[in-house]
């Protein structure tokens, strides 16, 4: 057991941990990460790092995030367990949770925020941030959290800003790009290294093997399932192309990587929520000639609002050809919304129906065609969250490719639909004016 004792006035707190935890705890860089298997003490050491920061930097507000309020409650409980009750003035456990420290700590506040709607992470200033289970959070949440690191001390000087991520590696997305490909500090810990639990008994009970054990026990970034649609080499190549958007609009719902060019033709594919009007919707816009992603709409928003955003963005991109997946109720709402505002460049299939229908006959061929485009670099992916979804898009027990539990595939499906517009559309003066619809089985 390693650690140290911290004092603030008459308060003395022992910080404990095994070697990897202490190495992470003592690092003071702006960005740091602790990546490990289940039960290796990630959340625990992340919260201890927060405690050490507030003890050494009085008045420093903190932002603590998790992918959902359900997971955030676990993180909140860990902070309540580790922070001595004598330094907590008040707390609120209901969303959004919050802890306020006593006056001796300059009434510093700890804000607990879910990243399921990353555009809402705003209007606060903090000195430090802990992103728990960061592997399940989108890039925009990291971008917005990092932008919150701007609180100043009462004398006007800056705090020693820090943002740390604790997680079991989940996807090859922004986290992989930021910490594995960039020279930021991180520690990788195995479940076996946690001396505070009977690790071998725990590992035996959960019974994992192969890639799942590498990820969830050893804490390594791997593609799970063994039968992922997208190959690791292709995804790593595409990850290099991912970058910050040139502009972010509509409170983070619209990402712009490249502005429209006069005379260029653009295509768009929209994957709509399945819940009848609410849920996550995604629309990707590509350059029809190069396959480069130029803009994306993504958010847990109502279908009618999604339709209005598609109209605004795709009109801006020279009236891009838009293919809306019409399978579910939300698809019908979006399509009607675009018709109501007289958007003229909507994809119509060979039966005269507006919108794209993903069915059992064309689903696998369209996904395979997009997979080849990714691996052959016919398309240029700009959003690292899309790479993350592709890395967890695997064949299930029924032989159907879908997302792993707790993951999503909205960005994958939107891109596959969009690619169909490029593969089969014939581009004319006003965009794609004709379409040859074929299905390969």
C-alpha angles and dihedrals in degrees: 000000000000132000146106142249120247123199132199112174107309091343118104121184127185115218111202135182147131119271098274091048093050091047089055093042094054096048112106102186121130092249125031137158140204110198119181150140128275113296096013092122100256098147091041096056091041090057092045088054088054091050092050091050095054091046092054098036110043114210095017109145118216135212116208119187139186131175094256139007089252091060091037090061089062090051092046091052090052091054091048089051096050102036109081111245089230092070096045114092096181140338140196120208098185117092119314092033119206139180124202119197126217125272092263086068091048089257091284115188131219112209117201113203134179115225095209086102102031093176089071094064096103145095094060134096120210140171097215141018134202115197106196118198085006091169088076096048124091125246093250090063090056091046093050094043092051089051089057091065096100108098113135130208119253089263091056098252123126127258118235091264118216136177120187132182124208119188151125103256107259112164144008093251138111093320091057091045094048099045109021099039097032127061096251120135118259139157125214115207133184123219086241091066095064103102092184094072136046090257098180093051090048092049090049092053096053092046102205126165140173119013092348090059091046090055104034099034106026096033097232129150105246138147107253132218097039088240102069114160092225121058120235095234092054093048093049089051091051093046088067088064094054114107144157114287117256089229138010118206141178093034093306098314094109122054120192120196099165130015120233119274120218110253095017121121123228136194131199136196123197127200110195131207117266097217099084104264105342131072138060116337126183134190122179123196120204137183101253093217102044101026089229117150110239105169142004138195115204133162152112092264140136117275095241091053089047089055092052091051091050089052093050097045100039093045086055089053094064093278095302119212104260124204111190117192103238100189098110139037093267091055090057092049092050093047093049090047091056091046091050091058090045099245100177105194101071120142114250120190127225090271092059094253119138116234138027120288114207108201139160091275101052104026098085096040093050092048091047092051091051091046090056091048090054094047094043090047093238087137129045115220115207102174115078090198087066090055087051092055091048091053090058097040102110142156112269129212090277093054095253121130112236141138122287119252112289090016131098136223102193093112092048094052094044090053093047090052091047091051090057088061090055096044097049105021123101110217118221137166095294098037125273103354099169135031135199108208116204132159123204117204 
